[in-house]
Amino acid sequence: MPQLDTSTWLTMILSMFLVLFIIFQLKISKHSFYLSPELVLMKMSKQNTPWETKWTKIYLPLSLPL
């Protein structure tokens, strides 16, 4: 049974990593990013919920004096 020749494996693995690195660098370099991102203020609208305007039975015992 012949022996497996592994002398070129290191070269193939290193060249594969090099090619993958170059491909990813080219993909990343095609993205365009904003030069100076500005803070966008979003207007938060307050929504009135029914439990904010009235007392419930859960809160009443806590507000009673001891």
Secondary structure as a PSIPRED ss2 file (coil, helix, strand):
# PSIPRED VFORMAT (PSIPRED V4.0)

   1 M C   1.000  0.000  0.000
   2 P C   1.000  0.000  0.000
   3 Q C   1.000  0.000  0.000
   4 L C   1.000  0.000  0.000
   5 D C   1.000  0.000  0.000
   6 T C   1.000  0.000  0.000
   7 S C   1.000  0.000  0.000
   8 T C   1.000  0.000  0.000
   9 W H   0.000  1.000  0.000
  10 L H   0.000  1.000  0.000
  11 T H   0.000  1.000  0.000
  12 M H   0.000  1.000  0.000
  13 I H   0.000  1.000  0.000
  14 L H   0.000  1.000  0.000
  15 S H   0.000  1.000  0.000
  16 M H   0.000  1.000  0.000
  17 F H   0.000  1.000  0.000
  18 L H   0.000  1.000  0.000
  19 V H   0.000  1.000  0.000
  20 L H   0.000  1.000  0.000
  21 F H   0.000  1.000  0.000
  22 I H   0.000  1.000  0.000
  23 I H   0.000  1.000  0.000
  24 F H   0.000  1.000  0.000
  25 Q H   0.000  1.000  0.000
  26 L H   0.000  1.000  0.000
  27 K H   0.000  1.000  0.000
  28 I H   0.000  1.000  0.000
  29 S H   0.000  1.000  0.000
  30 K C   1.000  0.000  0.000
  31 H C   1.000  0.000  0.000
  32 S C   1.000  0.000  0.000
  33 F C   1.000  0.000  0.000
  34 Y C   1.000  0.000  0.000
  35 L C   1.000  0.000  0.000
  36 S C   1.000  0.000  0.000
  37 P C   1.000  0.000  0.000
  38 E C   1.000  0.000  0.000
  39 L C   1.000  0.000  0.000
  40 V C   1.000  0.000  0.000
  41 L C   1.000  0.000  0.000
  42 M C   1.000  0.000  0.000
  43 K C   1.000  0.000  0.000
  44 M C   1.000  0.000  0.000
  45 S C   1.000  0.000  0.000
  46 K C   1.000  0.000  0.000
  47 Q C   1.000  0.000  0.000
  48 N C   1.000  0.000  0.000
  49 T C   1.000  0.000  0.000
  50 P H   0.000  1.000  0.000
  51 W H   0.000  1.000  0.000
  52 E H   0.000  1.000  0.000
  53 T H   0.000  1.000  0.000
  54 K C   1.000  0.000  0.000
  55 W C   1.000  0.000  0.000
  56 T C   1.000  0.000  0.000
  57 K C   1.000  0.000  0.000
  58 I C   1.000  0.000  0.000
  59 Y C   1.000  0.000  0.000
  60 L H   0.000  1.000  0.000
  61 P H   0.000  1.000  0.000
  62 L H   0.000  1.000  0.000
  63 S H   0.000  1.000  0.000
  64 L C   1.000  0.000  0.000
  65 P C   1.000  0.000  0.000
  66 L C   1.000  0.000  0.000
